[in-house]
Amino acid sequence: MTQLQWIEQRLMDMDLSQGASSILTRIIVTLAVIILSVLAFYIARHVANTIIPRLKQATKTTLDDVLVEHKVFRRLALLAPALVVHFSVPLVCAGYPHAQAVAQGGVRLYFIVAGMLVITAFVNALHAVYQTLNVSKEIPLTSIVQVVKIAIFFVAVILCISVIFNKTPVYFISGLGAMTAVLLLVFKDPLLGFVAGIQLISNKMLKHGDWIEMPKYGADGDVVEITLTTVKVRNFDNTISTVPTYALITDSYKNWRGMQESGGRRIKRAIHIDMNTIKFCTDEMVERFSRIRFIAQYMEKKNLEIAEHNASLGPDGENRINCRQLTNIGTFRAYIAAYLENHPMIRKDMTFIVRQLAPTQHGLPLEIYVFCRDKVWAHYEAIQSDIFDHLVAIVPEFDLGIFQFPSGRDLSRLQQSDSDN
């Protein structure tokens, strides 16, 4: 005698008819299954929300903490009522094969959806654990994790459709081949992003925290997230720019990681000298420059070289045009080099150049090309400003002038001079 028959017999013993006893038996069993399902759900949820968080505090591993944080156990609790219903369906629907098939199909759909939620939560937890490792900074897997979750979703959809239409999943998977062109069109960006993500990871072209510049997309800041379709960049004004992942493969961009990992940050800037102020040094200028600490030794060495060279000219040395002479621009260039060599924040073991560039309509560019020890942006800018503050202020000491376009003040002085004359 089955449980249903036993219950039905007890009801008939209470002077109920067989039809009423049968209907009432189904109602009682159905209510019992519902109550057990709800009870199983609340017990499982209580274990997931209360007991397991207490147990994780007693362990030293971080894996259980991550599983709780990403609600893996809470989603596992969703399976408890489904298990009760699954084992109760044959009892409740006994004698009704069609209703039993429908109920079992509904339970299968529930299992598929709940299983998808559990698996995606577990994948998120594993990704969170991976992000705590140092290797995650070099090889971000966010895009790959997103692809895995999309694949899990599609598998769940195919399984649900196969349950609804009572067909094998292989039947629907084979039908996807005819929709390849449509799928490629719909998922063009995710596919391009996935391929680009693989290339970025394998070639180590980009990682979290890299400072990149991509003017086309208004990006100039640190990479904060690399996803399947976009790369998020936090600009230095705290705005967020999004760059398509595949654009980092097809377009050019500047990555400052090399500078950050090197021993210094480049200073490359020129002072434009007014060419009308460039001249040979007079004896008074030579004497004055010789008293400058940074170039005193340079002046002594150059004076000896020039004196020896001019003495070797013989009678031709009487004409000053034939003689070697110091220039104020050359002496100033030597001063800049000596000043930077004595600067504590300039690296001497990296590229160190003080040079003249080709003259332009803006004067003679005197370019400094050196590397600063401090790579922090604010400190670097402060050091660079201090250097050029000093150099710009000391230019007149070498009887030189800095070129700049006439301003309103210059034009007013010129007009005043003309009126006075």
C-alpha positions as CSV (number, residue, x, y, z in Angstrom):
1,M,0.0,0.0,0.0
2,T,1.4,3.4,-1.1
3,Q,1.3,6.5,1.1
4,L,-1.5,8.0,-1.1
5,Q,-3.6,4.8,-0.7
6,W,-3.0,4.8,3.1
7,I,-4.1,8.4,3.5
8,E,-7.1,7.8,1.2
9,Q,-8.1,4.8,3.2
10,R,-7.9,6.7,6.5
11,L,-10.2,9.3,5.0
12,M,-12.7,6.7,3.8
13,D,-12.7,5.3,7.3
14,M,-14.0,8.7,8.3
15,D,-17.1,8.1,6.2
16,L,-15.9,10.1,3.2
17,S,-16.7,8.9,-0.3
18,Q,-14.0,7.5,-2.5
19,G,-14.0,10.5,-4.9
20,A,-13.8,13.0,-2.0
21,S,-11.1,11.0,-0.3
22,S,-9.1,10.9,-3.5
23,I,-9.3,14.7,-4.1
24,L,-8.7,15.5,-0.4
25,T,-5.7,13.2,-0.4
26,R,-4.1,15.0,-3.3
27,I,-4.7,18.4,-1.6
28,I,-3.2,17.2,1.6
29,V,-0.1,15.8,-0.1
30,T,0.4,18.9,-2.2
31,L,0.1,21.2,0.8
32,A,2.6,18.9,2.7
33,V,5.0,19.1,-0.2
34,I,4.7,22.9,-0.4
35,I,5.2,23.2,3.4
36,L,8.3,20.9,3.3
37,S,9.7,22.9,0.3
38,V,9.3,26.2,2.1
39,L,10.7,24.7,5.3
40,A,13.7,23.3,3.4
41,F,14.3,26.6,1.7
42,Y,14.3,28.6,5.0
43,I,16.5,26.0,6.8
44,A,19.0,26.1,3.9
45,R,18.9,29.9,3.8
46,H,19.4,30.1,7.5
47,V,22.5,27.8,7.2
48,A,23.8,29.9,4.4
49,N,23.2,33.3,6.0
50,T,24.0,32.5,9.7
51,I,25.8,29.2,10.3
52,I,28.3,29.3,7.4
53,P,29.4,33.0,8.0
54,R,30.1,32.0,11.7
55,L,32.1,29.0,10.6
56,K,34.2,31.0,8.1
57,Q,35.4,33.2,10.9
58,A,37.0,30.2,12.6
59,T,39.0,29.3,9.5
60,K,42.2,30.9,8.3
61,T,41.6,30.4,4.6
62,T,40.1,33.2,2.5
63,L,38.3,31.0,0.0
64,D,35.3,30.5,2.2
65,D,35.1,34.2,2.9
66,V,35.0,34.9,-0.9
67,L,32.3,32.2,-1.4
68,V,30.1,33.8,1.3
69,E,30.8,37.3,-0.1
70,H,29.7,36.3,-3.6
71,K,26.6,34.5,-2.2
72,V,27.5,31.0,-3.5
73,F,25.9,29.3,-0.4
74,R,22.8,31.5,-0.6
75,R,22.3,30.4,-4.2
76,L,22.9,26.8,-3.3
77,A,20.0,27.2,-0.8
78,L,17.7,27.6,-3.9
79,L,18.2,23.9,-4.7
80,A,16.8,22.7,-1.4
81,P,13.1,23.2,-2.2
82,A,13.6,21.8,-5.7
83,L,15.0,18.6,-4.3
84,V,11.9,18.2,-2.1
85,V,9.6,18.8,-5.0
86,H,11.7,16.5,-7.3
87,F,11.3,13.5,-5.0
88,S,7.7,14.3,-4.2
89,V,6.4,14.6,-7.8
90,P,5.9,10.8,-8.4
91,L,3.9,10.7,-5.2
92,V,1.8,13.7,-5.8
93,C,1.1,13.0,-9.5
94,A,0.7,9.2,-9.2
95,G,-1.8,8.0,-11.7
96,Y,-1.5,11.2,-13.8
97,P,1.4,10.7,-16.2
98,H,0.8,13.9,-18.2
99,A,0.7,16.0,-15.0
100,Q,3.8,14.2,-13.7
101,A,5.7,15.0,-16.9
102,V,4.8,18.7,-16.7
103,A,5.7,18.9,-13.1
104,Q,9.1,17.2,-13.7
105,G,9.8,19.5,-16.6
106,G,9.1,22.5,-14.4
107,V,11.4,21.1,-11.7
108,R,14.1,20.6,-14.4
109,L,13.8,24.2,-15.6
110,Y,14.1,25.4,-12.0
111,F,17.2,23.2,-11.5
112,I,18.8,24.6,-14.7
113,V,18.2,28.3,-13.7
114,A,19.3,27.8,-10.1
115,G,22.3,25.8,-11.2
116,M,23.3,28.6,-13.6
117,L,23.1,31.1,-10.8
118,V,25.2,28.9,-8.5
119,I,27.9,28.3,-11.2
120,T,28.1,32.0,-12.1
121,A,28.4,32.9,-8.5
122,F,31.2,30.3,-8.1
123,V,33.0,31.7,-11.2
124,N,32.8,35.2,-9.7
125,A,34.2,33.9,-6.4
126,L,37.1,32.2,-8.2
127,H,37.8,35.4,-10.2
128,A,37.8,37.4,-6.9
129,V,40.4,35.0,-5.5
130,Y,42.5,35.3,-8.6
131,Q,42.4,39.1,-8.4
132,T,44.1,38.9,-5.0
133,L,47.1,37.3,-6.6
134,N,50.0,39.4,-8.0
135,V,49.8,37.7,-11.4
136,S,46.3,39.2,-11.9
137,K,47.9,42.6,-12.3
138,E,50.0,41.3,-15.2
139,I,47.3,39.0,-16.7
140,P,43.7,40.3,-16.1
141,L,41.1,37.6,-16.8
142,T,37.9,39.8,-16.6
143,S,37.1,39.4,-20.3
144,I,37.6,35.6,-20.2
145,V,35.4,35.3,-17.1
146,Q,32.7,37.3,-18.9
147,V,33.0,34.9,-21.9
148,V,32.7,31.9,-19.5
149,K,29.5,33.4,-17.9
150,I,28.0,34.1,-21.4
151,A,28.7,30.5,-22.3
152,I,27.1,29.3,-19.1
153,F,24.0,31.4,-19.9
154,F,23.7,30.0,-23.5
155,V,24.1,26.5,-22.2
156,A,21.3,27.1,-19.7
157,V,19.1,28.6,-22.4
158,I,19.6,25.6,-24.7
159,L,18.9,23.2,-21.9
160,C,15.7,25.1,-21.0
161,I,14.5,25.0,-24.5
162,S,15.3,21.3,-24.8
163,V,13.2,20.7,-21.7
164,I,10.3,22.8,-22.9
165,F,10.2,21.1,-26.3
166,N,11.3,17.7,-25.0
167,K,14.2,17.5,-27.5
168,T,17.8,16.6,-27.0
169,P,20.1,19.6,-26.6
170,V,22.2,18.3,-29.5
171,Y,19.2,19.0,-31.8
172,F,19.2,22.8,-30.9
173,I,23.0,23.1,-30.9
174,S,23.1,21.7,-34.4
175,G,20.6,24.4,-35.4
176,L,22.9,27.1,-34.3
177,G,25.1,26.5,-37.3
178,A,22.5,28.0,-39.6
179,M,22.4,31.1,-37.4
180,T,26.2,31.6,-37.4
181,A,26.0,34.8,-39.6
182,V,23.3,36.3,-37.4
183,L,25.2,35.5,-34.2
184,L,28.4,36.9,-35.6
185,L,26.5,40.2,-36.4
186,V,24.8,40.4,-33.1
187,F,27.8,39.5,-31.0
188,K,30.4,41.3,-33.1
189,D,31.7,43.6,-30.3
190,P,32.0,40.8,-27.7
191,L,33.8,38.6,-30.2
192,L,36.2,41.3,-31.2
193,G,36.7,42.2,-27.5
194,F,37.4,38.6,-26.6
195,V,40.0,38.2,-29.3
196,A,41.5,41.6,-28.4
197,G,41.6,40.6,-24.8
198,I,43.4,37.4,-25.5
199,Q,46.0,39.4,-27.5
200,L,46.4,42.0,-24.8
201,I,46.9,39.3,-22.1
202,S,49.2,37.1,-24.1
203,N,51.4,40.0,-25.3
204,K,51.2,41.8,-21.9
205,M,50.2,45.0,-23.7
206,L,47.9,46.3,-21.0
207,K,47.2,45.6,-17.3
208,H,45.4,47.2,-14.4
209,G,47.0,50.4,-13.2
210,D,48.7,51.3,-16.5
211,W,48.7,54.9,-17.4
212,I,47.6,55.2,-21.0
213,E,47.0,58.1,-23.4
214,M,44.4,57.7,-26.2
215,P,43.3,61.1,-27.4
216,K,40.9,59.7,-29.9
217,Y,38.7,58.5,-27.0
218,G,39.6,61.2,-24.6
219,A,41.5,58.8,-22.3
220,D,44.5,60.0,-20.3
221,G,44.8,58.2,-17.0
222,D,45.0,54.9,-15.2
223,V,43.3,51.7,-16.4
224,V,40.8,50.6,-13.7
225,E,39.0,47.8,-15.5
226,I,39.4,45.6,-18.5
227,T,36.2,43.9,-19.6
228,L,35.0,41.9,-22.6
229,T,33.9,45.0,-24.6
230,T,35.4,48.0,-22.9
231,V,38.4,49.3,-21.0
232,K,37.7,51.8,-18.3
233,V,40.2,54.6,-17.8
234,R,40.1,57.0,-14.8
235,N,41.4,60.2,-16.2
236,F,43.4,62.6,-14.0
237,D,40.4,64.9,-13.7
238,N,38.5,61.9,-12.1
239,T,36.3,61.5,-15.2
240,I,35.9,58.0,-16.7
241,S,36.6,57.2,-20.3
242,T,35.6,54.0,-21.9
243,V,37.6,52.6,-24.8
244,P,36.5,49.6,-26.9
245,T,38.8,46.7,-26.1
246,Y,39.4,45.9,-29.8
247,A,40.5,49.6,-30.3
248,L,43.6,48.9,-28.2
249,I,44.6,46.5,-31.0
250,T,43.5,48.3,-34.1
251,D,44.4,51.9,-33.0
252,S,47.6,53.3,-31.5
253,Y,47.9,54.5,-27.9
254,K,50.7,55.4,-25.5
255,N,51.4,53.3,-22.4
256,W,53.5,54.9,-19.7
257,R,54.3,51.7,-18.0
258,G,57.8,51.7,-19.4
259,M,58.5,55.0,-17.7
260,Q,57.0,53.9,-14.4
261,E,59.1,50.8,-14.4
262,S,62.3,52.6,-15.4
263,G,64.6,54.5,-13.2
264,G,63.5,58.0,-14.2
265,R,61.0,60.2,-16.0
266,R,62.0,62.3,-19.0
267,I,62.3,66.1,-18.9
268,K,62.3,67.4,-22.5
269,R,61.9,71.2,-22.8
270,A,63.6,74.0,-24.6
271,I,64.3,77.6,-23.8
272,H,64.1,79.9,-26.9
273,I,67.0,82.4,-26.9
274,D,66.7,85.7,-28.8
275,M,69.4,85.4,-31.4
276,N,70.0,89.1,-31.4
277,T,71.6,88.7,-27.9
278,I,74.1,86.0,-28.9
279,K,77.7,87.4,-29.1
280,F,81.3,86.7,-28.3
281,C,82.4,87.0,-24.7
282,T,84.4,90.1,-23.8
283,D,87.2,90.1,-21.3
284,E,84.9,91.5,-18.7
285,M,82.3,88.7,-19.4
286,V,85.0,86.0,-19.2
287,E,86.2,87.3,-15.9
288,R,82.6,87.5,-14.6
289,F,81.7,84.0,-15.8
290,S,84.9,82.6,-14.2
291,R,83.5,83.5,-10.8
292,I,80.5,81.3,-11.2
293,R,81.0,78.2,-9.1
294,F,79.4,75.6,-11.5
295,I,81.5,76.7,-14.5
296,A,84.7,78.0,-12.9
297,Q,86.6,74.9,-13.8
298,Y,85.1,74.9,-17.3
299,M,86.1,78.5,-17.9
300,E,89.7,77.8,-16.8
301,K,90.0,74.8,-19.1
302,K,88.5,76.7,-22.0
303,N,90.7,79.8,-21.5
304,L,93.8,77.6,-21.6
305,E,92.6,75.8,-24.8
306,I,91.8,79.0,-26.5
307,A,95.0,80.7,-25.5
308,E,97.1,77.7,-26.8
309,H,95.1,77.6,-30.0
310,N,95.4,81.3,-30.7
311,A,99.1,81.3,-29.9
312,S,99.6,78.7,-32.5
313,L,98.1,80.9,-35.2
314,G,101.2,83.2,-35.3
315,P,100.6,86.5,-37.1
316,D,97.0,85.5,-38.0
317,G,96.2,85.5,-34.4
318,E,96.5,89.3,-34.4
319,N,93.1,89.5,-36.2
320,R,90.4,88.6,-33.7
321,I,88.2,87.1,-36.4
322,N,90.8,84.3,-36.9
323,C,90.9,83.5,-33.2
324,R,88.8,81.1,-31.2
325,Q,86.5,82.9,-28.8
326,L,84.0,82.0,-26.2
327,T,80.3,82.8,-26.8
328,N,77.8,83.7,-24.2
329,I,75.4,81.0,-25.6
330,G,78.0,78.3,-25.4
331,T,79.0,79.3,-21.9
332,F,75.3,79.3,-20.9
333,R,74.9,75.8,-22.3
334,A,77.9,74.7,-20.3
335,Y,76.3,76.3,-17.2
336,I,73.0,74.4,-17.8
337,A,74.9,71.1,-18.1
338,A,76.9,71.7,-14.9
339,Y,73.9,72.9,-13.0
340,L,71.9,69.7,-13.9
341,E,74.9,67.5,-13.1
342,N,74.9,68.9,-9.6
343,H,71.1,68.6,-9.2
344,P,70.3,65.8,-6.8
345,M,67.1,64.8,-8.6
346,I,68.6,64.4,-12.1
347,R,69.9,61.0,-13.1
348,K,73.5,61.0,-14.6
349,D,73.4,57.3,-15.7
350,M,70.5,57.9,-18.2
351,T,70.4,60.0,-21.3
352,F,71.8,63.4,-20.4
353,I,71.8,66.0,-23.2
354,V,71.8,69.8,-23.4
355,R,71.8,70.8,-27.0
356,Q,70.9,73.5,-29.6
357,L,68.1,72.8,-32.0
358,A,67.7,74.3,-35.4
359,P,67.0,78.1,-35.3
360,T,63.4,79.0,-36.0
361,Q,61.3,82.2,-36.2
362,H,61.0,81.9,-32.4
363,G,64.7,82.1,-31.8
364,L,67.4,79.5,-31.0
365,P,66.0,76.6,-29.0
366,L,68.3,75.4,-26.2
367,E,66.8,72.0,-25.3
368,I,67.3,70.0,-22.1
369,Y,66.8,66.2,-22.4
370,V,67.4,64.5,-19.1
371,F,65.6,62.2,-16.7
372,C,64.2,63.0,-13.3
373,R,64.6,60.5,-10.4
374,D,61.1,61.1,-9.0
375,K,58.4,59.7,-11.3
376,V,55.4,60.8,-9.3
377,W,53.6,63.3,-11.5
378,A,53.2,66.1,-9.0
379,H,56.8,65.8,-7.7
380,Y,58.1,65.6,-11.3
381,E,56.3,68.7,-12.4
382,A,57.6,70.6,-9.3
383,I,61.2,69.6,-9.9
384,Q,60.9,70.5,-13.6
385,S,59.4,73.9,-12.8
386,D,62.1,74.6,-10.2
387,I,64.8,73.9,-12.8
388,F,63.4,76.1,-15.4
389,D,62.5,78.8,-12.9
390,H,66.2,79.1,-12.1
391,L,67.4,78.9,-15.7
392,V,65.0,81.5,-17.0
393,A,65.9,83.8,-14.2
394,I,69.6,83.4,-14.7
395,V,69.6,84.0,-18.5
396,P,70.3,87.8,-18.3
397,E,73.4,87.0,-16.2
398,F,74.9,85.7,-19.5
399,D,73.8,88.8,-21.4
400,L,71.2,86.8,-23.2
401,G,67.5,87.3,-23.7
402,I,64.6,84.9,-24.0
403,F,62.5,85.3,-27.2
404,Q,58.9,86.0,-26.9
405,F,56.3,87.7,-29.1
406,P,55.7,91.4,-28.5
407,S,53.0,92.0,-26.0
408,G,50.6,94.9,-25.5
409,R,53.0,96.4,-23.0
410,D,55.9,96.2,-25.5
411,L,53.8,98.0,-28.1
412,S,52.8,100.6,-25.6
413,R,56.4,101.3,-24.8
414,L,57.2,101.6,-28.5
415,Q,54.4,104.0,-29.1
416,Q,55.5,106.1,-26.1
417,S,59.1,106.2,-27.4
418,D,57.9,107.3,-30.8
419,S,55.8,110.1,-29.2
420,D,58.7,111.2,-27.1
421,N,60.9,111.5,-30.1
